[in-house]
Amino acid sequence: ITAGVGLAALPLAHQIIAAVTSDPEVQSPAVEILPAVLLDMTMSVQVAIGTSILTSQGRTKLVTLVSMGIDLPLSVGSTAALVLLFRANLRVVYWARAAVSSLEAVAVLILVWQSNWAESARQAREQQGASGAEMDEERSHAGIIGEIALQEGPEAKPEH
């Protein structure tokens, strides 16, 4: 969805920025960096989704490592280096940020892809104190209740 919104916004960049400011000196650089901003936003959403998946698997240390080992040093570090050491312009800084977000998104995607889903499910059941047999029993009860509800339907309600 984020990528779709970004792609739809690109052809309308001038109109979108004109709605925010009427100053042509501000509009021009804003339109220039909009593709980088939208790429950064799209990749950041992917990172957020991926790290949420990893967190839900109980892999909070890994998520912290990604945040502290990749995101913070590369995003803050690259921006600081580009601005303070290389006196980079706005366009370069925003494209660097988009590149860092893309790199982080690829790293998180690989981590999610390589996840052991069966082990994560087993650990989740263990943490909840439910064995596989208990989970199967709960599912079968839920199925029976669901079937009864479907069979009765709205027309089976007693009249008063």
Summary of the structure (lengths in Angstrom):
residues: 160
radius of gyration: 24.5
end to end distance: 48.1
largest distance: 80.6
contacts: 398
relative contact order: 0.09
helix: 86%
strand: 0%
